[in-house]
Amino acid sequence: MPRDPAQHPQDDRVRVSHMLTAARDVLRLAEGRERGHLGTDMALRRAMIHAIQEIGEAGTKVSPLFRAQSPGVPWSVIVGMRNRLVHGYDSINLDTVWLVATQEIKPLIGLLEAAIGGASAL
């Protein structure tokens, strides 16, 4: 029987914590690198894509209540990116991956940190 997220709000904190860890990993992976490295460094490419997928996968498990309490977090975009990477694995746009890693992850980290600190149900 599925657990009722309203009865286990700490699960949302755990999920967002997983999202933060993966987002920080993406930042570290991009550090000192250039866009071209995604095309030439298979380990970097796979690690970065996996970390971004992990952010989205954890995001799918965040309760509707927590999402409503954190409206600044682009939940549907996060989950949509995960879906695109998983289901469109054969046509991933590395320019988009790089854009996420270098321009969108840092602001997301701030939003997720605020969500954990500001969720009243937790």
Biopython code that builds the backbone (N, CA, C, O; Angstrom):
import numpy as np
from Bio.PDB.StructureBuilder import StructureBuilder

atoms = [
    (1, "MET", "N", (0.845, -1.181, 0.000)),
    (1, "MET", "CA", (0.000, 0.000, 0.000)),
    (1, "MET", "C", (0.891, 1.246, 0.000)),
    (1, "MET", "O", (1.799, 1.338, 0.826)),
    (2, "PRO", "N", (0.659, 2.199, -0.896)),
    (2, "PRO", "CA", (1.485, 3.404, -0.948)),
    (2, "PRO", "C", (1.335, 4.226, 0.326)),
    (2, "PRO", "O", (0.273, 4.274, 0.947)),
    (3, "ARG", "N", (2.436, 4.866, 0.689)),
    (3, "ARG", "CA", (2.419, 5.729, 1.872)),
    (3, "ARG", "C", (1.786, 7.059, 1.539)),
    (3, "ARG", "O", (1.953, 7.585, 0.439)),
    (4, "ASP", "N", (1.057, 7.600, 2.501)),
    (4, "ASP", "CA", (0.438, 8.910, 2.348)),
    (4, "ASP", "C", (1.495, 9.968, 2.658)),
    (4, "ASP", "O", (1.932, 10.067, 3.804)),
    (5, "PRO", "N", (1.930, 10.784, 1.643)),
    (5, "PRO", "CA", (2.988, 11.768, 1.881)),
    (5, "PRO", "C", (2.626, 12.770, 2.967)),
    (5, "PRO", "O", (3.515, 13.317, 3.620)),
    (6, "ALA", "N", (1.343, 13.018, 3.171)),
    (6, "ALA", "CA", (0.946, 13.968, 4.215)),
    (6, "ALA", "C", (1.295, 13.426, 5.591)),
    (6, "ALA", "O", (1.497, 14.194, 6.531)),
    (7, "GLN", "N", (1.367, 12.108, 5.712)),
    (7, "GLN", "CA", (1.724, 11.502, 6.988)),
    (7, "GLN", "C", (3.230, 11.381, 7.153)),
    (7, "GLN", "O", (3.704, 11.091, 8.251)),
    (8, "HIS", "N", (3.983, 11.594, 6.101)),
    (8, "HIS", "CA", (5.440, 11.450, 6.133)),
    (8, "HIS", "C", (6.121, 12.636, 5.453)),
    (8, "HIS", "O", (6.837, 12.462, 4.467)),
    (9, "PRO", "N", (5.899, 13.842, 5.981)),
    (9, "PRO", "CA", (6.478, 15.012, 5.317)),
    (9, "PRO", "C", (8.002, 15.008, 5.307)),
    (9, "PRO", "O", (8.610, 15.685, 4.479)),
    (10, "GLN", "N", (8.633, 14.256, 6.214)),
    (10, "GLN", "CA", (10.088, 14.192, 6.208)),
    (10, "GLN", "C", (10.606, 13.563, 4.921)),
    (10, "GLN", "O", (11.741, 13.819, 4.518)),
    (11, "ASP", "N", (9.774, 12.732, 4.264)),
    (11, "ASP", "CA", (10.175, 12.142, 2.990)),
    (11, "ASP", "C", (10.456, 13.231, 1.955)),
    (11, "ASP", "O", (11.376, 13.096, 1.149)),
    (12, "ASP", "N", (9.674, 14.301, 1.972)),
    (12, "ASP", "CA", (9.902, 15.402, 1.036)),
    (12, "ASP", "C", (11.256, 16.045, 1.280)),
    (12, "ASP", "O", (11.964, 16.378, 0.330)),
    (13, "ARG", "N", (11.619, 16.220, 2.525)),
    (13, "ARG", "CA", (12.933, 16.789, 2.852)),
    (13, "ARG", "C", (14.049, 15.889, 2.321)),
    (13, "ARG", "O", (15.052, 16.374, 1.799)),
    (14, "VAL", "N", (13.867, 14.593, 2.460)),
    (14, "VAL", "CA", (14.865, 13.639, 1.972)),
    (14, "VAL", "C", (14.974, 13.737, 0.454)),
    (14, "VAL", "O", (16.077, 13.770, -0.092)),
    (15, "ARG", "N", (13.837, 13.782, -0.221)),
    (15, "ARG", "CA", (13.847, 13.873, -1.691)),
    (15, "ARG", "C", (14.527, 15.160, -2.156)),
    (15, "ARG", "O", (15.355, 15.133, -3.067)),
    (16, "VAL", "N", (14.181, 16.275, -1.536)),
    (16, "VAL", "CA", (14.793, 17.549, -1.931)),
    (16, "VAL", "C", (16.280, 17.545, -1.590)),
    (16, "VAL", "O", (17.088, 18.126, -2.316)),
    (17, "SER", "N", (16.638, 16.899, -0.499)),
    (17, "SER", "CA", (18.057, 16.756, -0.167)),
    (17, "SER", "C", (18.791, 15.967, -1.253)),
    (17, "SER", "O", (19.917, 16.308, -1.615)),
    (18, "HIS", "N", (18.157, 14.919, -1.768)),
    (18, "HIS", "CA", (18.746, 14.156, -2.883)),
    (18, "HIS", "C", (18.898, 15.043, -4.119)),
    (18, "HIS", "O", (19.906, 14.980, -4.823)),
    (19, "MET", "N", (17.882, 15.867, -4.369)),
    (19, "MET", "CA", (17.943, 16.788, -5.499)),
    (19, "MET", "C", (19.111, 17.751, -5.341)),
    (19, "MET", "O", (19.830, 18.023, -6.302)),
    (20, "LEU", "N", (19.299, 18.265, -4.135)),
    (20, "LEU", "CA", (20.396, 19.205, -3.875)),
    (20, "LEU", "C", (21.754, 18.540, -4.073)),
    (20, "LEU", "O", (22.657, 19.127, -4.669)),
    (21, "THR", "N", (21.892, 17.339, -3.581)),
    (21, "THR", "CA", (23.164, 16.619, -3.741)),
    (21, "THR", "C", (23.485, 16.435, -5.219)),
    (21, "THR", "O", (24.611, 16.685, -5.650)),
    (22, "ALA", "N", (22.513, 16.005, -5.983)),
    (22, "ALA", "CA", (22.734, 15.792, -7.419)),
    (22, "ALA", "C", (23.018, 17.109, -8.128)),
    (22, "ALA", "O", (23.872, 17.158, -9.013)),
    (23, "ALA", "N", (22.315, 18.181, -7.754)),
    (23, "ALA", "CA", (22.539, 19.490, -8.381)),
    (23, "ALA", "C", (23.950, 19.989, -8.083)),
    (23, "ALA", "O", (24.622, 20.532, -8.961)),
    (24, "ARG", "N", (24.386, 19.805, -6.864)),
    (24, "ARG", "CA", (25.760, 20.217, -6.510)),
    (24, "ARG", "C", (26.779, 19.374, -7.264)),
    (24, "ARG", "O", (27.839, 19.873, -7.641)),
    (25, "ASP", "N", (26.467, 18.104, -7.485)),
    (25, "ASP", "CA", (27.346, 17.251, -8.291)),
    (25, "ASP", "C", (27.457, 17.789, -9.714)),
    (25, "ASP", "O", (28.547, 17.814, -10.285)),
    (26, "VAL", "N", (26.338, 18.218, -10.286)),
    (26, "VAL", "CA", (26.355, 18.777, -11.643)),
    (26, "VAL", "C", (27.276, 19.994, -11.682)),
    (26, "VAL", "O", (28.069, 20.144, -12.611)),
    (27, "LEU", "N", (27.173, 20.856, -10.684)),
    (27, "LEU", "CA", (28.050, 22.038, -10.635)),
    (27, "LEU", "C", (29.512, 21.624, -10.602)),
    (27, "LEU", "O", (30.338, 22.180, -11.326)),
    (28, "ARG", "N", (29.829, 20.650, -9.762)),
    (28, "ARG", "CA", (31.225, 20.191, -9.657)),
    (28, "ARG", "C", (31.698, 19.566, -10.971)),
    (28, "ARG", "O", (32.841, 19.763, -11.383)),
    (29, "LEU", "N", (30.814, 18.814, -11.620)),
    (29, "LEU", "CA", (31.194, 18.197, -12.893)),
    (29, "LEU", "C", (31.490, 19.240, -13.967)),
    (29, "LEU", "O", (32.381, 19.043, -14.792)),
    (30, "ALA", "N", (30.758, 20.337, -13.961)),
    (30, "ALA", "CA", (30.937, 21.378, -14.987)),
    (30, "ALA", "C", (32.133, 22.276, -14.692)),
    (30, "ALA", "O", (32.662, 22.927, -15.593)),
    (31, "GLU", "N", (32.553, 22.311, -13.450)),
    (31, "GLU", "CA", (33.630, 23.214, -13.040)),
    (31, "GLU", "C", (34.914, 22.958, -13.841)),
    (31, "GLU", "O", (35.403, 21.830, -13.909)),
    (32, "GLY", "N", (35.442, 24.014, -14.438)),
    (32, "GLY", "CA", (36.679, 23.923, -15.195)),
    (32, "GLY", "C", (36.535, 23.251, -16.552)),
    (32, "GLY", "O", (37.532, 22.976, -17.219)),
    (33, "ARG", "N", (35.318, 22.990, -16.957)),
    (33, "ARG", "CA", (35.083, 22.316, -18.223)),
    (33, "ARG", "C", (34.413, 23.267, -19.204)),
    (33, "ARG", "O", (33.913, 24.326, -18.826)),
    (34, "GLU", "N", (34.416, 22.871, -20.460)),
    (34, "GLU", "CA", (33.741, 23.619, -21.524)),
    (34, "GLU", "C", (32.707, 22.718, -22.185)),
    (34, "GLU", "O", (32.736, 21.499, -22.021)),
    (35, "ARG", "N", (31.808, 23.320, -22.920)),
    (35, "ARG", "CA", (30.730, 22.584, -23.578)),
    (35, "ARG", "C", (31.252, 21.421, -24.403)),
    (35, "ARG", "O", (30.655, 20.345, -24.401)),
    (36, "GLY", "N", (32.346, 21.620, -25.101)),
    (36, "GLY", "CA", (32.903, 20.583, -25.964)),
    (36, "GLY", "C", (33.281, 19.306, -25.243)),
    (36, "GLY", "O", (33.314, 18.234, -25.846)),
    (37, "HIS", "N", (33.566, 19.417, -23.949)),
    (37, "HIS", "CA", (33.925, 18.230, -23.187)),
    (37, "HIS", "C", (32.789, 17.209, -23.110)),
    (37, "HIS", "O", (33.035, 16.010, -22.975)),
    (38, "LEU", "N", (31.557, 17.683, -23.195)),
    (38, "LEU", "CA", (30.431, 16.733, -23.172)),
    (38, "LEU", "C", (30.461, 15.801, -24.377)),
    (38, "LEU", "O", (30.034, 14.649, -24.296)),
    (39, "GLY", "N", (30.966, 16.306, -25.483)),
    (39, "GLY", "CA", (31.047, 15.488, -26.685)),
    (39, "GLY", "C", (32.242, 14.558, -26.717)),
    (39, "GLY", "O", (32.224, 13.543, -27.414)),
    (40, "THR", "N", (33.285, 14.895, -25.965)),
    (40, "THR", "CA", (34.514, 14.108, -26.033)),
    (40, "THR", "C", (34.791, 13.267, -24.796)),
    (40, "THR", "O", (35.590, 12.333, -24.854)),
    (41, "ASP", "N", (34.148, 13.582, -23.679)),
    (41, "ASP", "CA", (34.401, 12.870, -22.424)),
    (41, "ASP", "C", (33.149, 12.090, -22.036)),
    (41, "ASP", "O", (32.215, 12.630, -21.445)),
    (42, "MET", "N", (33.158, 10.814, -22.384)),
    (42, "MET", "CA", (31.993, 9.973, -22.149)),
    (42, "MET", "C", (31.634, 9.896, -20.668)),
    (42, "MET", "O", (30.453, 9.930, -20.323)),
    (43, "ALA", "N", (32.616, 9.794, -19.799)),
    (43, "ALA", "CA", (32.333, 9.695, -18.365)),
    (43, "ALA", "C", (31.669, 10.968, -17.845)),
    (43, "ALA", "O", (30.723, 10.906, -17.060)),
    (44, "LEU", "N", (32.162, 12.105, -18.281)),
    (44, "LEU", "CA", (31.558, 13.380, -17.896)),
    (44, "LEU", "C", (30.119, 13.453, -18.398)),
    (44, "LEU", "O", (29.206, 13.783, -17.641)),
    (45, "ARG", "N", (29.925, 13.147, -19.668)),
    (45, "ARG", "CA", (28.595, 13.214, -20.277)),
    (45, "ARG", "C", (27.615, 12.322, -19.519)),
    (45, "ARG", "O", (26.524, 12.762, -19.156)),
    (46, "ARG", "N", (28.000, 11.084, -19.285)),
    (46, "ARG", "CA", (27.102, 10.151, -18.605)),
    (46, "ARG", "C", (26.839, 10.580, -17.158)),
    (46, "ARG", "O", (25.709, 10.490, -16.678)),
    (47, "ALA", "N", (27.867, 11.038, -16.479)),
    (47, "ALA", "CA", (27.698, 11.463, -15.086)),
    (47, "ALA", "C", (26.778, 12.673, -14.989)),
    (47, "ALA", "O", (25.905, 12.727, -14.123)),
    (48, "MET", "N", (26.972, 13.631, -15.869)),
    (48, "MET", "CA", (26.160, 14.842, -15.826)),
    (48, "MET", "C", (24.705, 14.529, -16.163)),
    (48, "MET", "O", (23.793, 14.999, -15.483)),
    (49, "ILE", "N", (24.490, 13.743, -17.202)),
    (49, "ILE", "CA", (23.128, 13.382, -17.585)),
    (49, "ILE", "C", (22.465, 12.595, -16.448)),
    (49, "ILE", "O", (21.303, 12.838, -16.122)),
    (50, "HIS", "N", (23.181, 11.681, -15.864)),
    (50, "HIS", "CA", (22.613, 10.891, -14.778)),
    (50, "HIS", "C", (22.242, 11.772, -13.579)),
    (50, "HIS", "O", (21.174, 11.603, -12.990)),
    (51, "ALA", "N", (23.105, 12.692, -13.227)),
    (51, "ALA", "CA", (22.821, 13.573, -12.086)),
    (51, "ALA", "C", (21.583, 14.434, -12.359)),
    (51, "ALA", "O", (20.764, 14.644, -11.463)),
    (52, "ILE", "N", (21.446, 14.925, -13.580)),
    (52, "ILE", "CA", (20.262, 15.725, -13.923)),
    (52, "ILE", "C", (19.014, 14.846, -13.896)),
    (52, "ILE", "O", (17.956, 15.286, -13.446)),
    (53, "GLN", "N", (19.130, 13.612, -14.373)),
    (53, "GLN", "CA", (18.011, 12.679, -14.286)),
    (53, "GLN", "C", (17.626, 12.430, -12.831)),
    (53, "GLN", "O", (16.442, 12.373, -12.497)),
    (54, "GLU", "N", (18.617, 12.284, -11.980)),
    (54, "GLU", "CA", (18.372, 12.024, -10.561)),
    (54, "GLU", "C", (17.604, 13.181, -9.911)),
    (54, "GLU", "O", (16.726, 12.956, -9.077)),
    (55, "ILE", "N", (17.933, 14.399, -10.290)),
    (55, "ILE", "CA", (17.199, 15.561, -9.777)),
    (55, "ILE", "C", (15.722, 15.410, -10.131)),
    (55, "ILE", "O", (14.849, 15.591, -9.282)),
    (56, "GLY", "N", (15.456, 15.077, -11.384)),
    (56, "GLY", "CA", (14.078, 14.929, -11.835)),
    (56, "GLY", "C", (13.372, 13.745, -11.216)),
    (56, "GLY", "O", (12.189, 13.829, -10.887)),
    (57, "GLU", "N", (14.077, 12.646, -11.053)),
    (57, "GLU", "CA", (13.461, 11.457, -10.462)),
    (57, "GLU", "C", (13.060, 11.729, -9.014)),
    (57, "GLU", "O", (11.956, 11.377, -8.599)),
    (58, "ALA", "N", (13.940, 12.346, -8.256)),
    (58, "ALA", "CA", (13.585, 12.701, -6.877)),
    (58, "ALA", "C", (12.422, 13.690, -6.878)),
    (58, "ALA", "O", (11.540, 13.622, -6.022)),
    (59, "GLY", "N", (12.424, 14.605, -7.838)),
    (59, "GLY", "CA", (11.346, 15.582, -7.939)),
    (59, "GLY", "C", (9.995, 14.944, -8.187)),
    (59, "GLY", "O", (8.974, 15.464, -7.737)),
    (60, "THR", "N", (9.971, 13.822, -8.899)),
    (60, "THR", "CA", (8.696, 13.145, -9.151)),
    (60, "THR", "C", (8.089, 12.595, -7.870)),
    (60, "THR", "O", (6.884, 12.358, -7.802)),
    (61, "LYS", "N", (8.915, 12.395, -6.862)),
    (61, "LYS", "CA", (8.459, 11.783, -5.622)),
    (61, "LYS", "C", (8.117, 12.803, -4.530)),
    (61, "LYS", "O", (7.684, 12.428, -3.440)),
    (62, "VAL", "N", (8.313, 14.083, -4.824)),
    (62, "VAL", "CA", (7.956, 15.136, -3.873)),
    (62, "VAL", "C", (6.440, 15.291, -3.882)),
    (62, "VAL", "O", (5.816, 15.328, -4.943)),
    (63, "SER", "N", (5.860, 15.382, -2.700)),
    (63, "SER", "CA", (4.400, 15.417, -2.589)),
    (63, "SER", "C", (3.806, 16.696, -3.189)),
    (63, "SER", "O", (4.471, 17.730, -3.248)),
    (64, "PRO", "N", (2.562, 16.614, -3.626)),
    (64, "PRO", "CA", (1.868, 17.813, -4.121)),
    (64, "PRO", "C", (1.802, 18.922, -3.063)),
    (64, "PRO", "O", (1.877, 20.103, -3.403)),
    (65, "LEU", "N", (1.665, 18.557, -1.806)),
    (65, "LEU", "CA", (1.615, 19.553, -0.734)),
    (65, "LEU", "C", (2.922, 20.330, -0.661)),
    (65, "LEU", "O", (2.914, 21.559, -0.588)),
    (66, "PHE", "N", (4.030, 19.627, -0.680)),
    (66, "PHE", "CA", (5.338, 20.295, -0.616)),
    (66, "PHE", "C", (5.543, 21.161, -1.853)),
    (66, "PHE", "O", (6.030, 22.287, -1.749)),
    (67, "ARG", "N", (5.174, 20.643, -3.022)),
    (67, "ARG", "CA", (5.305, 21.424, -4.257)),
    (67, "ARG", "C", (4.509, 22.724, -4.156)),
    (67, "ARG", "O", (4.975, 23.784, -4.572)),
    (68, "ALA", "N", (3.310, 22.627, -3.603)),
    (68, "ALA", "CA", (2.463, 23.819, -3.465)),
    (68, "ALA", "C", (3.082, 24.829, -2.509)),
    (68, "ALA", "O", (2.891, 26.035, -2.665)),
    (69, "GLN", "N", (3.817, 24.341, -1.528)),
    (69, "GLN", "CA", (4.470, 25.226, -0.565)),
    (69, "GLN", "C", (5.768, 25.811, -1.118)),
    (69, "GLN", "O", (6.365, 26.701, -0.512)),
    (70, "SER", "N", (6.196, 25.310, -2.259)),
    (70, "SER", "CA", (7.445, 25.757, -2.888)),
    (70, "SER", "C", (7.174, 26.122, -4.346)),
    (70, "SER", "O", (7.748, 25.514, -5.250)),
    (71, "PRO", "N", (6.307, 27.106, -4.585)),
    (71, "PRO", "CA", (5.897, 27.398, -5.959)),
    (71, "PRO", "C", (7.008, 27.984, -6.832)),
    (71, "PRO", "O", (6.889, 27.977, -8.058)),
    (72, "GLY", "N", (8.071, 28.483, -6.234)),
    (72, "GLY", "CA", (9.164, 29.039, -7.025)),
    (72, "GLY", "C", (10.016, 27.984, -7.700)),
    (72, "GLY", "O", (10.731, 28.277, -8.658)),
    (73, "VAL", "N", (9.943, 26.760, -7.208)),
    (73, "VAL", "CA", (10.709, 25.667, -7.802)),
    (73, "VAL", "C", (9.980, 25.214, -9.070)),
    (73, "VAL", "O", (8.785, 24.924, -9.019)),
    (74, "PRO", "N", (10.675, 25.151, -10.192)),
    (74, "PRO", "CA", (10.011, 24.761, -11.449)),
    (74, "PRO", "C", (9.820, 23.246, -11.543)),
    (74, "PRO", "O", (10.469, 22.571, -12.342)),
    (75, "TRP", "N", (8.921, 22.731, -10.713)),
    (75, "TRP", "CA", (8.730, 21.285, -10.597)),
    (75, "TRP", "C", (8.448, 20.620, -11.939)),
    (75, "TRP", "O", (9.046, 19.591, -12.252)),
    (76, "SER", "N", (7.556, 21.185, -12.728)),
    (76, "SER", "CA", (7.200, 20.533, -13.995)),
    (76, "SER", "C", (8.368, 20.553, -14.984)),
    (76, "SER", "O", (8.524, 19.624, -15.776)),
    (77, "VAL", "N", (9.174, 21.587, -14.941)),
    (77, "VAL", "CA", (10.351, 21.658, -15.817)),
    (77, "VAL", "C", (11.381, 20.601, -15.400)),
    (77, "VAL", "O", (11.986, 19.938, -16.242)),
    (78, "ILE", "N", (11.563, 20.461, -14.095)),
    (78, "ILE", "CA", (12.519, 19.479, -13.567)),
    (78, "ILE", "C", (12.109, 18.068, -13.979)),
    (78, "ILE", "O", (12.928, 17.294, -14.474)),
    (79, "VAL", "N", (10.845, 17.745, -13.772)),
    (79, "VAL", "CA", (10.351, 16.419, -14.127)),
    (79, "VAL", "C", (10.355, 16.238, -15.643)),
    (79, "VAL", "O", (10.664, 15.154, -16.139)),
    (80, "GLY", "N", (10.016, 17.285, -16.374)),
    (80, "GLY", "CA", (10.039, 17.216, -17.831)),
    (80, "GLY", "C", (11.436, 16.954, -18.368)),
    (80, "GLY", "O", (11.601, 16.199, -19.326)),
    (81, "MET", "N", (12.440, 17.569, -17.761)),
    (81, "MET", "CA", (13.826, 17.338, -18.186)),
    (81, "MET", "C", (14.213, 15.886, -17.929)),
    (81, "MET", "O", (14.857, 15.251, -18.764)),
    (82, "ARG", "N", (13.821, 15.371, -16.786)),
    (82, "ARG", "CA", (14.100, 13.971, -16.474)),
    (82, "ARG", "C", (13.463, 13.058, -17.522)),
    (82, "ARG", "O", (14.102, 12.135, -18.029)),
    (83, "ASN", "N", (12.204, 13.328, -17.837)),
    (83, "ASN", "CA", (11.502, 12.495, -18.811)),
    (83, "ASN", "C", (12.163, 12.554, -20.176)),
    (83, "ASN", "O", (12.278, 11.541, -20.865)),
    (84, "ARG", "N", (12.596, 13.744, -20.560)),
    (84, "ARG", "CA", (13.243, 13.904, -21.867)),
    (84, "ARG", "C", (14.557, 13.126, -21.915)),
    (84, "ARG", "O", (14.861, 12.478, -22.916)),
    (85, "LEU", "N", (15.335, 13.193, -20.829)),
    (85, "LEU", "CA", (16.616, 12.486, -20.812)),
    (85, "LEU", "C", (16.428, 10.973, -20.796)),
    (85, "LEU", "O", (17.174, 10.246, -21.452)),
    (86, "VAL", "N", (15.442, 10.503, -20.055)),
    (86, "VAL", "CA", (15.214, 9.066, -19.943)),
    (86, "VAL", "C", (14.578, 8.509, -21.216)),
    (86, "VAL", "O", (15.061, 7.521, -21.770)),
    (87, "HIS", "N", (13.517, 9.125, -21.673)),
    (87, "HIS", "CA", (12.771, 8.576, -22.798)),
    (87, "HIS", "C", (13.324, 8.996, -24.152)),
    (87, "HIS", "O", (13.073, 8.341, -25.164)),
    (88, "GLY", "N", (14.080, 10.092, -24.168)),
    (88, "GLY", "CA", (14.700, 10.532, -25.413)),
    (88, "GLY", "C", (16.201, 10.329, -25.377)),
    (88, "GLY", "O", (16.957, 11.111, -25.954)),
    (89, "TYR", "N", (16.631, 9.270, -24.693)),
    (89, "TYR", "CA", (18.052, 8.994, -24.491)),
    (89, "TYR", "C", (18.852, 8.963, -25.789)),
    (89, "TYR", "O", (20.057, 9.216, -25.791)),
    (90, "ASP", "N", (18.181, 8.656, -26.881)),
    (90, "ASP", "CA", (18.878, 8.522, -28.155)),
    (90, "ASP", "C", (18.988, 9.834, -28.929)),
    (90, "ASP", "O", (19.565, 9.873, -30.016)),
    (91, "SER", "N", (18.434, 10.904, -28.367)),
    (91, "SER", "CA", (18.511, 12.195, -29.060)),
    (91, "SER", "C", (18.680, 13.351, -28.062)),
    (91, "SER", "O", (18.047, 14.398, -28.192)),
    (92, "ILE", "N", (19.540, 13.138, -27.077)),
    (92, "ILE", "CA", (19.784, 14.167, -26.061)),
    (92, "ILE", "C", (20.549, 15.327, -26.685)),
    (92, "ILE", "O", (21.551, 15.131, -27.373)),
    (93, "ASN", "N", (20.066, 16.523, -26.436)),
    (93, "ASN", "CA", (20.718, 17.732, -26.918)),
    (93, "ASN", "C", (21.749, 18.159, -25.874)),
    (93, "ASN", "O", (21.393, 18.642, -24.799)),
    (94, "LEU", "N", (23.023, 17.975, -26.200)),
    (94, "LEU", "CA", (24.083, 18.282, -25.242)),
    (94, "LEU", "C", (24.198, 19.774, -24.971)),
    (94, "LEU", "O", (24.669, 20.166, -23.904)),
    (95, "ASP", "N", (23.778, 20.615, -25.913)),
    (95, "ASP", "CA", (23.752, 22.055, -25.650)),
    (95, "ASP", "C", (22.778, 22.364, -24.511)),
    (95, "ASP", "O", (23.053, 23.216, -23.666)),
    (96, "THR", "N", (21.649, 21.673, -24.494)),
    (96, "THR", "CA", (20.665, 21.872, -23.427)),
    (96, "THR", "C", (21.218, 21.367, -22.100)),
    (96, "THR", "O", (21.054, 22.025, -21.072)),
    (97, "VAL", "N", (21.861, 20.222, -22.110)),
    (97, "VAL", "CA", (22.470, 19.681, -20.889)),
    (97, "VAL", "C", (23.483, 20.677, -20.342)),
    (97, "VAL", "O", (23.509, 20.937, -19.139)),
    (98, "TRP", "N", (24.305, 21.231, -21.204)),
    (98, "TRP", "CA", (25.320, 22.182, -20.781)),
    (98, "TRP", "C", (24.672, 23.462, -20.233)),
    (98, "TRP", "O", (25.122, 24.007, -19.225)),
    (99, "LEU", "N", (23.640, 23.926, -20.886)),
    (99, "LEU", "CA", (22.919, 25.109, -20.410)),
    (99, "LEU", "C", (22.358, 24.867, -19.004)),
    (99, "LEU", "O", (22.477, 25.720, -18.124)),
    (100, "VAL", "N", (21.760, 23.720, -18.809)),
    (100, "VAL", "CA", (21.234, 23.375, -17.480)),
    (100, "VAL", "C", (22.371, 23.379, -16.461)),
    (100, "VAL", "O", (22.246, 23.963, -15.384)),
    (101, "ALA", "N", (23.476, 22.728, -16.804)),
    (101, "ALA", "CA", (24.595, 22.583, -15.873)),
    (101, "ALA", "C", (25.261, 23.904, -15.528)),
    (101, "ALA", "O", (25.712, 24.099, -14.399)),
    (102, "THR", "N", (25.325, 24.803, -16.486)),
    (102, "THR", "CA", (26.107, 26.020, -16.270)),
    (102, "THR", "C", (25.274, 27.256, -15.954)),
    (102, "THR", "O", (25.805, 28.238, -15.435)),
    (103, "GLN", "N", (23.979, 27.225, -16.257)),
    (103, "GLN", "CA", (23.166, 28.417, -16.029)),
    (103, "GLN", "C", (21.945, 28.183, -15.148)),
    (103, "GLN", "O", (21.490, 29.108, -14.475)),
    (104, "GLU", "N", (21.411, 26.981, -15.138)),
    (104, "GLU", "CA", (20.158, 26.753, -14.427)),
    (104, "GLU", "C", (20.315, 26.031, -13.095)),
    (104, "GLU", "O", (19.454, 26.154, -12.224)),
    (105, "ILE", "N", (21.382, 25.293, -12.925)),
    (105, "ILE", "CA", (21.552, 24.513, -11.694)),
    (105, "ILE", "C", (21.812, 25.404, -10.480)),
    (105, "ILE", "O", (21.240, 25.177, -9.413)),
    (106, "LYS", "N", (22.655, 26.397, -10.630)),
    (106, "LYS", "CA", (22.973, 27.245, -9.473)),
    (106, "LYS", "C", (21.726, 27.936, -8.909)),
    (106, "LYS", "O", (21.518, 27.896, -7.697)),
    (107, "PRO", "N", (20.892, 28.566, -9.737)),
    (107, "PRO", "CA", (19.657, 29.140, -9.188)),
    (107, "PRO", "C", (18.731, 28.071, -8.600)),
    (107, "PRO", "O", (18.052, 28.321, -7.605)),
    (108, "LEU", "N", (18.702, 26.887, -9.209)),
    (108, "LEU", "CA", (17.869, 25.812, -8.684)),
    (108, "LEU", "C", (18.317, 25.419, -7.281)),
    (108, "LEU", "O", (17.484, 25.165, -6.411)),
    (109, "ILE", "N", (19.599, 25.369, -7.063)),
    (109, "ILE", "CA", (20.116, 25.032, -5.735)),
    (109, "ILE", "C", (19.573, 26.014, -4.698)),
    (109, "ILE", "O", (19.139, 25.603, -3.622)),
    (110, "GLY", "N", (19.595, 27.294, -5.013)),
    (110, "GLY", "CA", (19.053, 28.290, -4.089)),
    (110, "GLY", "C", (17.574, 28.080, -3.827)),
    (110, "GLY", "O", (17.123, 28.202, -2.688)),
    (111, "LEU", "N", (16.816, 27.765, -4.866)),
    (111, "LEU", "CA", (15.381, 27.527, -4.705)),
    (111, "LEU", "C", (15.112, 26.292, -3.851)),
    (111, "LEU", "O", (14.207, 26.297, -3.016)),
    (112, "LEU", "N", (15.893, 25.240, -4.058)),
    (112, "LEU", "CA", (15.698, 24.018, -3.280)),
    (112, "LEU", "C", (16.103, 24.222, -1.824)),
    (112, "LEU", "O", (15.451, 23.712, -0.913)),
    (113, "GLU", "N", (17.177, 24.968, -1.614)),
    (113, "GLU", "CA", (17.576, 25.275, -0.233)),
    (113, "GLU", "C", (16.489, 26.056, 0.479)),
    (113, "GLU", "O", (16.178, 25.785, 1.639)),
    (114, "ALA", "N", (15.911, 27.028, -0.218)),
    (114, "ALA", "CA", (14.821, 27.816, 0.362)),
    (114, "ALA", "C", (13.596, 26.945, 0.613)),
    (114, "ALA", "O", (12.894, 27.135, 1.607)),
    (115, "ALA", "N", (13.334, 25.998, -0.274)),
    (115, "ALA", "CA", (12.177, 25.112, -0.114)),
    (115, "ALA", "C", (12.314, 24.254, 1.143)),
    (115, "ALA", "O", (11.346, 24.058, 1.877)),
    (116, "ILE", "N", (13.491, 23.759, 1.377)),
    (116, "ILE", "CA", (13.705, 22.952, 2.583)),
    (116, "ILE", "C", (13.589, 23.818, 3.827)),
    (116, "ILE", "O", (13.006, 23.401, 4.828)),
    (117, "GLY", "N", (14.137, 25.010, 3.763)),
    (117, "GLY", "CA", (14.097, 25.895, 4.919)),
    (117, "GLY", "C", (12.740, 26.506, 5.156)),
    (117, "GLY", "O", (12.421, 26.887, 6.282)),
    (118, "GLY", "N", (11.927, 26.609, 4.109)),
    (118, "GLY", "CA", (10.679, 27.337, 4.221)),
    (118, "GLY", "C", (9.426, 26.488, 4.240)),
    (118, "GLY", "O", (8.327, 27.034, 4.337)),
    (119, "ALA", "N", (9.547, 25.186, 4.151)),
    (119, "ALA", "CA", (8.333, 24.352, 4.099)),
    (119, "ALA", "C", (7.704, 24.268, 5.485)),
    (119, "ALA", "O", (8.300, 23.717, 6.411)),
    (120, "SER", "N", (6.510, 24.809, 5.622)),
    (120, "SER", "CA", (5.861, 24.885, 6.927)),
    (120, "SER", "C", (5.430, 23.538, 7.474)),
    (120, "SER", "O", (5.291, 23.377, 8.686)),
    (121, "ALA", "N", (5.217, 22.574, 6.597)),
    (121, "ALA", "CA", (4.748, 21.273, 7.066)),
    (121, "ALA", "C", (5.880, 20.414, 7.613)),
    (121, "ALA", "O", (5.649, 19.307, 8.098)),
    (122, "LEU", "N", (7.102, 20.927, 7.534)),
    (122, "LEU", "CA", (8.234, 20.102, 7.938)),
    (122, "LEU", "C", (8.766, 20.475, 9.276)),
    (122, "LEU", "O", (9.724, 19.865, 9.751)),
]
sb = StructureBuilder()
sb.init_structure("model")
sb.init_model(0)
sb.init_chain("A")
sb.init_seg("    ")
for serial, (resi, resn, name, xyz) in enumerate(atoms, 1):
    if name == "N":
        sb.init_residue(resn, " ", resi, " ")
    sb.init_atom(name, np.array(xyz, "f"), 0.0, 1.0, " ", f" {name:<3s}", serial, name[0])
structure = sb.get_structure()
